[in-house]
């Protein structure tokens, strides 16, 4: 949040500012864990619900790195589910002091909002949501007798929660300004008990490493003179951390289910959850294998084509009845299986619906829709434009990108993707003659769409007419050999004309925006 004040709705810092700070840190050094401190909000979810989209954005930029969220105990536990679903790997809710009287004196704000009971409820719920060893709570060493701190360590570990120790730090102009920090002997006594208690439990603790302002379990082993075990070395290694990130992403995909716009956490063993997600695919594969085995050998006296038709009929009926795949997918599968299994030639199988050229165009449009829906095309656009030195270079890349995309998808889809990006590039580069930018995207799409048969309906329709009246057709490669030289020559001429008409302007601002 952008303000330490306990306002009714504290203003959120822009999420892109956090992303920019994250990339600046990654550029300086390797980052293992990012800790997002949520502060306090009087809302029932303590502001975690509003942070969930920010966490999701950071998750996309973190890769295998850990994302921890430190927050006050929410009344609405669905907020904990939401931040886990968004991409949080670890959750911290601080008990501060185990002694109730010390807690009330040390943390009057938390005591007024549910006290220790609220913190324990939040920690227990988070323990059921997050992976084992991923929920932690801080205890302040020196705020209470060391025996109470040790009792707090035991209580947290017994609940499956990792204790984190932080020494009492007297801060000026606070009620604790005159307090004394703990002696080194006190810290050692607490840390020895802490690590020894954790060593007796199977709970993994390697996630809490190098957290900066707190003493972590991995660091406390120095008080006992212990060397890291082989398992700890693996967990702290680059490969171990990457594997842990993959395992966490897989666990989240199995646990989280979105219903009516809310994240629902599914309970139960991961094997059962994986089966509940994977049994349709496993059943589909089993059906396909059985159908393939049955179709290989026809019973005596039954023609092979007739037997395969009956097998395909039974398979289609099962797919439609069980809904293992959506009905359109099952129908398209049957249509493709007819020529693939040798029941009918492709021309006869498709003749009842449309010309084969139409199916070719339909496939190109489906691929274009997938590129747009997944964001792959936009990602390619941003990557392609990065690193330009001038407005002329950016304009040339816009043209080249539109040209290349039109060779892979219908040209109107390529233009729809690149024209908005061209307009934004023009605005950010402060270049004159703004009409040249959408014109570059449009020219690139129109000219590039001629180079291959994927660029539009012209080539498939020409193929259909030639086959109908001329008795022969042409292949994809034959079309490219005939059309690509003309398209590239015309594209080079158009690019020269566009670049020549645009004054050169430094594109530094455009590069910053693309990052």
ChimeraX attribute file (.defattr): number of C-alpha atoms within 10 A of each C-alpha:
attribute: neighborCount
match mode: 1-to-1
recipient: residues
	/A:1	19
	/A:2	10
	/A:3	11
	/A:4	11
	/A:5	13
	/A:6	11
	/A:7	12
	/A:8	10
	/A:9	13
	/A:10	17
	/A:11	12
	/A:12	13
	/A:13	12
	/A:14	11
	/A:15	14
	/A:16	12
	/A:17	10
	/A:18	15
	/A:19	19
	/A:20	12
	/A:21	11
	/A:22	16
	/A:23	14
	/A:24	11
	/A:25	12
	/A:26	13
	/A:27	10
	/A:28	8
	/A:29	8
	/A:30	9
	/A:31	13
	/A:32	18
	/A:33	19
	/A:34	17
	/A:35	16
	/A:36	20
	/A:37	13
	/A:38	15
	/A:39	18
	/A:40	22
	/A:41	21
	/A:42	14
	/A:43	15
	/A:44	14
	/A:45	19
	/A:46	20
	/A:47	23
	/A:48	30
	/A:49	18
	/A:50	16
	/A:51	20
	/A:52	21
	/A:53	16
	/A:54	22
	/A:55	23
	/A:56	17
	/A:57	16
	/A:58	22
	/A:59	19
	/A:60	12
	/A:61	12
	/A:62	19
	/A:63	13
	/A:64	20
	/A:65	18
	/A:66	23
	/A:67	20
	/A:68	25
	/A:69	22
	/A:70	19
	/A:71	20
	/A:72	23
	/A:73	29
	/A:74	25
	/A:75	17
	/A:76	15
	/A:77	16
	/A:78	18
	/A:79	22
	/A:80	27
	/A:81	24
	/A:82	25
	/A:83	25
	/A:84	26
	/A:85	25
	/A:86	22
	/A:87	24
	/A:88	27
	/A:89	25
	/A:90	25
	/A:91	28
	/A:92	26
	/A:93	20
	/A:94	22
	/A:95	27
	/A:96	23
	/A:97	25
	/A:98	23
	/A:99	17
	/A:100	12
	/A:101	11
	/A:102	15
	/A:103	19
	/A:104	16
	/A:105	12
	/A:106	17
	/A:107	16
	/A:108	12
	/A:109	12
	/A:110	19
	/A:111	17
	/A:112	10
	/A:113	16
	/A:114	15
	/A:115	18
	/A:116	23
	/A:117	13
	/A:118	18
	/A:119	22
	/A:120	19
	/A:121	16
	/A:122	21
	/A:123	26
	/A:124	16
	/A:125	16
	/A:126	23
	/A:127	20
	/A:128	14
	/A:129	22
	/A:130	23
	/A:131	16
	/A:132	16
	/A:133	20
	/A:134	24
	/A:135	29
	/A:136	26
	/A:137	21
	/A:138	21
	/A:139	25
	/A:140	21
	/A:141	26
	/A:142	21
	/A:143	24
	/A:144	20
	/A:145	14
	/A:146	17
	/A:147	12
	/A:148	16
	/A:149	24
	/A:150	21
	/A:151	15
	/A:152	21
	/A:153	27
	/A:154	18
	/A:155	14
	/A:156	23
	/A:157	19
	/A:158	13
	/A:159	12
	/A:160	21
	/A:161	24
	/A:162	28
	/A:163	28
	/A:164	24
	/A:165	24
	/A:166	17
	/A:167	19
	/A:168	17
	/A:169	16
	/A:170	14
	/A:171	11
	/A:172	9
	/A:173	8
	/A:174	9
	/A:175	11
	/A:176	14
	/A:177	11
	/A:178	11
	/A:179	14
	/A:180	12
	/A:181	15
	/A:182	17
	/A:183	11
	/A:184	10
	/A:185	9
	/A:186	16
	/A:187	20
	/A:188	15
	/A:189	14
	/A:190	22
	/A:191	26
	/A:192	17
	/A:193	19
	/A:194	25
	/A:195	21
	/A:196	14
	/A:197	15
	/A:198	19
	/A:199	14
	/A:200	8
	/A:201	12
	/A:202	10
	/A:203	15
	/A:204	17
	/A:205	23
	/A:206	18
	/A:207	23
	/A:208	24
	/A:209	16
	/A:210	14
	/A:211	15
	/A:212	8
	/A:213	9
	/A:214	17
	/A:215	20
	/A:216	23
	/A:217	24
	/A:218	17
	/A:219	15
	/A:220	21
	/A:221	18
	/A:222	15
	/A:223	15
	/A:224	13
	/A:225	8
	/A:226	9
	/A:227	10
	/A:228	14
	/A:229	9
	/A:230	9
	/A:231	11
	/A:232	15
	/A:233	13
	/A:234	15
	/A:235	19
	/A:236	18
	/A:237	12
	/A:238	13
	/A:239	11
	/A:240	15
	/A:241	19
	/A:242	17
	/A:243	15
	/A:244	17
	/A:245	17
	/A:246	14
	/A:247	13
	/A:248	19
	/A:249	16
	/A:250	13
	/A:251	16
	/A:252	22
	/A:253	14
	/A:254	20
	/A:255	22
	/A:256	20
	/A:257	14
	/A:258	11
	/A:259	8
	/A:260	6
	/A:261	7
	/A:262	14
	/A:263	20
	/A:264	16
	/A:265	20
	/A:266	14
	/A:267	13
	/A:268	9
	/A:269	9
	/A:270	14
	/A:271	10
	/A:272	12
	/A:273	16
	/A:274	15
	/A:275	13
	/A:276	11
	/A:277	13
	/A:278	12
	/A:279	12
	/A:280	15
	/A:281	13
	/A:282	13
	/A:283	12
	/A:284	18
	/A:285	12
	/A:286	12
	/A:287	15
	/A:288	14
	/A:289	12
	/A:290	13
	/A:291	16
	/A:292	15
	/A:293	11
	/A:294	15
	/A:295	20
	/A:296	11
	/A:297	13
	/A:298	15
	/A:299	10
	/A:300	7
	/A:301	6
	/A:302	11
	/A:303	11
	/A:304	17
	/A:305	15
	/A:306	13
	/A:307	18
	/A:308	23
	/A:309	18
	/A:310	13
	/A:311	19
	/A:312	22
	/A:313	13
	/A:314	13
	/A:315	19
	/A:316	17
	/A:317	13
	/A:318	15
	/A:319	20
	/A:320	17
	/A:321	10
	/A:322	12
	/A:323	12
	/A:324	17
	/A:325	14
	/A:326	11
	/A:327	14
	/A:328	9
	/A:329	13
	/A:330	19
	/A:331	15
	/A:332	10
	/A:333	13
	/A:334	15
	/A:335	15
	/A:336	14
	/A:337	17
	/A:338	19
	/A:339	16
	/A:340	12
	/A:341	16
	/A:342	13
	/A:343	17
	/A:344	15
	/A:345	12
	/A:346	16
	/A:347	12
	/A:348	13
	/A:349	17
	/A:350	19
	/A:351	10
	/A:352	8
	/A:353	11
	/A:354	11
	/A:355	15
	/A:356	19
	/A:357	18
	/A:358	16
	/A:359	14
	/A:360	14
	/A:361	21
	/A:362	14
	/A:363	14
	/A:364	19
	/A:365	19
	/A:366	12
	/A:367	15
	/A:368	22
	/A:369	15
	/A:370	12
	/A:371	16
	/A:372	17
	/A:373	11
	/A:374	10
	/A:375	12
	/A:376	12
	/A:377	19
	/A:378	16
	/A:379	12
	/A:380	13
	/A:381	21
	/A:382	14
	/A:383	12
	/A:384	15
	/A:385	21
	/A:386	17
	/A:387	16
	/A:388	18
	/A:389	15
	/A:390	18
	/A:391	25
	/A:392	22
	/A:393	18
	/A:394	27
	/A:395	27
	/A:396	20
	/A:397	21
	/A:398	27
	/A:399	29
	/A:400	22
	/A:401	24
	/A:402	30
	/A:403	31
	/A:404	20
	/A:405	26
	/A:406	29
	/A:407	24
	/A:408	21
	/A:409	27
	/A:410	26
	/A:411	29
	/A:412	15
	/A:413	19
	/A:414	29
	/A:415	26
	/A:416	15
	/A:417	19
	/A:418	27
	/A:419	21
	/A:420	14
	/A:421	20
	/A:422	27
	/A:423	17
	/A:424	15
	/A:425	25
	/A:426	23
	/A:427	15
	/A:428	18
	/A:429	20
	/A:430	15
	/A:431	21
	/A:432	15
	/A:433	11
	/A:434	15
	/A:435	10
	/A:436	19
	/A:437	29
	/A:438	22
	/A:439	19
	/A:440	27
	/A:441	29
	/A:442	23
	/A:443	22
	/A:444	31
	/A:445	32
	/A:446	23
	/A:447	24
	/A:448	32
	/A:449	31
	/A:450	26
	/A:451	25
	/A:452	24
	/A:453	27
	/A:454	28
	/A:455	30
	/A:456	23
	/A:457	20
	/A:458	14
	/A:459	21
	/A:460	21
	/A:461	17
	/A:462	14
	/A:463	20
	/A:464	20
	/A:465	15
	/A:466	14
	/A:467	13
	/A:468	11
	/A:469	8
	/A:470	10
	/A:471	9
	/A:472	11
	/A:473	13
	/A:474	13
	/A:475	10
	/A:476	12
	/A:477	12
	/A:478	12
	/A:479	16
	/A:480	16
	/A:481	13
	/A:482	12
	/A:483	17
	/A:484	20
	/A:485	12
	/A:486	15
	/A:487	21
	/A:488	16
	/A:489	12
	/A:490	15
	/A:491	21
	/A:492	13
	/A:493	11
	/A:494	17
	/A:495	20
	/A:496	12
	/A:497	11
	/A:498	19
	/A:499	19
	/A:500	11
	/A:501	12
	/A:502	17
	/A:503	12
	/A:504	16
	/A:505	16
	/A:506	16
	/A:507	23
	/A:508	15
	/A:509	13
	/A:510	24
	/A:511	20
	/A:512	11
	/A:513	13
	/A:514	14
	/A:515	12
